[in-house]
Amino acid sequence: MSRARVARRIATAAAYGGGGIGLVGGAAVGLLLTEVRLAKRLVGGSGDVPPRADGRYGSAFAHHTDEPPLRLGFLGDSTAAGQGVRRARETPGALLASGLAAVAERPVRLVNVALPGAKSDDLDRQVSLLLDSSVPPPDVAVIMIGANDVTRRMPLATSVRLLSDAVRRLRAAGTEVVVGTCPDLGSVEPVYQPLRWLARRASRQLAAAQTIAVVGLGGRTVSLGDLLGPEFEARPRELFGPDNFHPSAEGYATAAMAVLPTLCACLGLWPEADEQPDARRGEGFLPVAEAAVEAASEGGTEVTAAQAGTGPRGRWALLKRRRRRPLEEEQPQQQEGAEGADGAASAAAGDAAGGTGGGTSSRSA
């Protein structure tokens, strides 16, 4: 069965309440359990509380406009929370808030409700926190979820259905949604075969099915899988944190560079010229399932709905490969502003965003 058909089956099962897709037969269970026990000993787990990055970014731009700050919500698991780094400005939420403020030339208020260890069944609670009736809903929300669903063997269709419910609620509230799909768990260095192959297969299947569901609800996705995979495998000491599982500050900056263009595009802030597909970079219109599978195998790839209606091969989507500079070419900014985006402004105004520098937030009470 093709990867696109598998992804469609998972997404369809999610929509109609079906079960998951099995990955291995019973004969492999004993070997896999041995591999899992070994992986748990080799892969650390950080119990540290991620630094709190909530607050206002880009206050230097406040005098440019009378408009209120853009509202950015962050949901998901430990990756969304920024576990593995010690400074608030190194978390993905802070990096994206800084970059968004620099591109929009407007302050951004970040609210991060992500929870380390969360699976997709926690998204309902997180969405409720963001949609608190006492404050306006976010202008845009970023969701990073899926790794714990795979490692804790949640049925893939269940995972996708729970994510779909969260996206549907956010879209109904008028919030734009960007989902960083399930990362490639085959890139975790101490995990050996065959568990590494199975982890890669499951995480890519989930990422593709997440894309099909999210695009169908009017959201956009950005693949984090292969973006981090080759770089993590080539430079694990730099891109993994001390626990060998969560990204380091440079790893989070790499992810932020991939997500920022999509975050800006969904708010109409990215240059129109860059919104046209470039065939030289392999961009174009594909059936959504094919676009989802292609994106799952190449990080930094955006998928968004192309048009209403369906054709012989289902809905169509636009696949975009956003330009980004290799991490080693970034010029880290060391300057820290009082509240946010000054240190990230230079990188954000260029091709992608973040860097390992950037400002600190004014933490909310």
SVG drawing of the C-alpha trace seen along z (x, -y; Angstrom):
<svg xmlns="http://www.w3.org/2000/svg" viewBox="-18 -56 46 71">
<polyline fill="none" stroke="black" stroke-width="0.4" points="0.0,0.0 1.4,-3.4 2.3,-5.9 -0.4,-8.3 -3.1,-5.6 -2.0,-4.8 -2.1,-8.5 -5.6,-8.8 -6.8,-5.7 -5.6,-7.1 -7.2,-10.5 -10.4,-8.8 -10.5,-6.6 -10.0,-9.7 -12.9,-11.5 -15.2,-8.5 -14.0,-7.4 -12.1,-4.3 -9.1,-2.6 -5.4,-2.9 -3.2,-1.4 -1.0,1.5 2.7,1.3 4.1,4.7 3.0,8.3 3.1,10.3 6.4,12.1 8.3,8.8 6.8,7.9 9.5,9.5 12.4,8.0 10.7,4.6 10.1,4.7 13.8,5.4 14.7,2.4 12.3,0.2 13.8,1.1 17.3,0.4 16.2,-2.9 14.7,-4.1 18.0,-3.5 20.0,-5.3 17.6,-8.2 17.4,-10.6 14.4,-12.4 14.5,-15.8 12.3,-16.6 13.2,-20.3 10.4,-22.8 10.7,-24.7 11.4,-28.4 8.3,-30.5 8.3,-32.7 4.8,-34.2 4.7,-37.9 5.0,-40.8 7.7,-40.9 8.7,-43.7 7.8,-46.7 10.2,-48.8 7.6,-48.6 4.7,-49.9 5.2,-53.5 4.8,-52.4 1.1,-51.5 -2.0,-52.2 -3.1,-48.6 -3.1,-46.2 -0.4,-43.5 -0.8,-40.4 -1.8,-37.5 0.2,-34.3 -0.9,-31.0 1.3,-28.0 0.0,-24.5 1.4,-21.0 4.0,-18.9 7.5,-19.4 8.8,-20.6 6.2,-23.4 7.0,-24.2 10.7,-24.5 11.9,-21.7 15.7,-21.2 16.8,-24.9 17.4,-27.2 16.6,-30.6 13.1,-31.8 14.4,-33.5 15.6,-30.1 12.2,-28.4 10.4,-28.1 7.5,-30.3 9.8,-33.2 11.8,-32.8 8.6,-32.9 7.1,-35.7 10.3,-37.7 10.4,-36.9 6.7,-37.7 7.1,-41.0 10.1,-41.9 8.3,-41.0 5.0,-42.7 6.7,-45.7 4.1,-45.3 4.2,-43.9 3.3,-40.3 1.8,-38.8 2.7,-35.2 0.6,-32.8 2.1,-29.3 -0.2,-26.6 1.9,-23.6 2.6,-20.8 5.7,-18.6 4.6,-15.0 1.3,-15.9 -0.4,-13.7 -3.1,-14.9 -5.8,-14.1 -4.6,-17.1 -5.2,-19.5 -8.9,-20.0 -7.8,-21.4 -5.1,-23.6 -7.5,-25.0 -10.0,-25.8 -7.2,-27.8 -6.4,-29.8 -10.1,-30.5 -10.8,-31.9 -13.8,-34.2 -12.1,-36.9 -9.5,-37.6 -9.8,-37.8 -8.8,-34.6 -5.3,-34.4 -4.8,-35.8 -2.8,-32.7 -1.9,-29.5 1.0,-27.1 0.5,-23.5 3.4,-21.0 2.2,-17.5 2.5,-13.9 5.8,-12.5 4.3,-11.2 1.3,-9.8 3.8,-7.6 6.0,-6.6 3.0,-5.8 1.3,-3.9 -1.9,-6.0 -3.8,-4.8 -2.8,-7.1 -6.4,-7.7 -7.3,-8.7 -4.3,-11.1 -5.4,-12.7 -9.0,-13.0 -8.1,-14.8 -5.8,-17.2 -8.7,-17.8 -11.1,-18.7 -8.6,-21.2 -8.0,-22.8 -11.8,-23.0 -12.4,-24.8 -9.6,-27.3 -10.7,-28.0 -14.3,-28.5 -13.0,-31.2 -11.4,-33.0 -7.8,-31.9 -5.4,-30.9 -3.7,-27.6 -0.2,-26.4 0.7,-22.8 4.3,-21.6 3.7,-18.0 5.1,-15.0 8.9,-15.1 10.9,-12.2 11.6,-10.0 14.0,-7.9 16.5,-10.7 16.9,-10.1 20.5,-9.0 20.7,-6.3 17.7,-4.3 18.8,-1.3 17.2,0.8 14.5,2.1 12.9,-0.4 14.5,-3.3 12.9,-2.2 9.5,-1.7 9.7,-5.0 10.5,-6.8 7.7,-5.0 5.1,-5.7 6.0,-9.3 6.0,-10.0 2.6,-8.2 1.2,-10.4 2.7,-13.6 1.2,-12.9 -2.2,-12.1 -2.1,-15.2 -1.5,-17.3 -4.5,-15.8 -6.7,-16.6 -5.4,-20.1 -5.5,-21.3 -9.0,-20.0 -10.0,-22.3 -8.4,-25.4 -5.1,-25.2 -1.5,-25.0 1.2,-22.5 5.0,-22.6 6.9,-19.4 9.5,-19.2 10.5,-15.6 13.2,-15.5 14.2,-19.1 15.6,-18.0 16.4,-14.4 19.5,-14.7 20.9,-17.7 20.3,-15.9 22.0,-12.7 25.0,-14.7 25.4,-17.0 23.7,-15.3 25.9,-16.9 24.9,-20.4 21.2,-19.9 20.1,-17.6 19.9,-18.8 21.6,-17.2 18.9,-14.5 19.6,-13.2 15.9,-13.7 14.8,-17.3 16.4,-19.8 19.1,-22.2 18.8,-26.0 20.2,-25.6 17.7,-22.8 14.8,-25.0 16.2,-27.8 16.2,-25.5 12.6,-24.6 11.6,-28.2 13.3,-29.2 11.1,-26.6 7.8,-27.7 8.1,-31.5 7.4,-32.1 4.2,-30.0 3.2,-31.9 3.7,-35.2 2.0,-34.0 -1.2,-33.0 -1.5,-36.5 -0.7,-38.1 2.7,-39.4 5.0,-37.5 6.0,-39.0 3.4,-38.1 6.1,-37.2 7.2,-34.3 3.7,-33.0 3.8,-31.9 5.0,-28.3 8.5,-27.9 8.8,-24.9 12.6,-25.1 12.3,-24.2 9.8,-21.4 6.8,-23.5 3.4,-23.1 -0.2,-21.8 -0.7,-18.2 -3.5,-16.0 -3.4,-16.6 -2.4,-13.1 0.6,-13.2 1.6,-16.6 1.3,-15.4 3.5,-12.4 6.1,-14.4 6.2,-17.0 6.5,-14.4 9.8,-13.3 11.3,-16.7 11.4,-19.2 10.5,-22.8 7.8,-22.0 4.5,-23.8 1.2,-22.4 -1.9,-24.5 -5.3,-24.1 -5.1,-25.1 -8.8,-25.3 -12.3,-24.3 -13.8,-21.1 -12.2,-17.7 -11.0,-16.0 -10.4,-12.4 -7.6,-12.1 -9.3,-14.1 -8.6,-17.6 -5.6,-19.5 -3.0,-21.4 -0.1,-23.7 3.3,-22.4 5.8,-25.1 9.5,-24.8 10.2,-27.9 13.7,-29.4 15.8,-29.2 19.5,-29.6 21.5,-26.7 22.0,-27.0 25.7,-27.4 25.2,-30.5 23.1,-32.3 24.7,-35.2 23.6,-34.8 22.5,-38.1 23.9,-38.7 22.0,-41.8 19.1,-41.4 16.2,-43.9 14.1,-44.9 11.1,-42.9 11.7,-41.1 12.4,-41.1 15.4,-43.4 18.0,-40.6 15.9,-38.6 14.9,-41.4 17.9,-41.1 17.4,-37.4 13.7,-37.6 13.7,-40.3 15.9,-38.1 14.9,-34.7 13.7,-32.8 13.9,-33.7 15.2,-33.4 18.9,-32.6 20.1,-31.6 20.0,-35.2 16.9,-37.3 15.4,-39.2 13.7,-38.3 10.1,-38.7 8.3,-40.7 6.9,-37.8 3.3,-38.1 2.2,-37.7"/>
</svg>
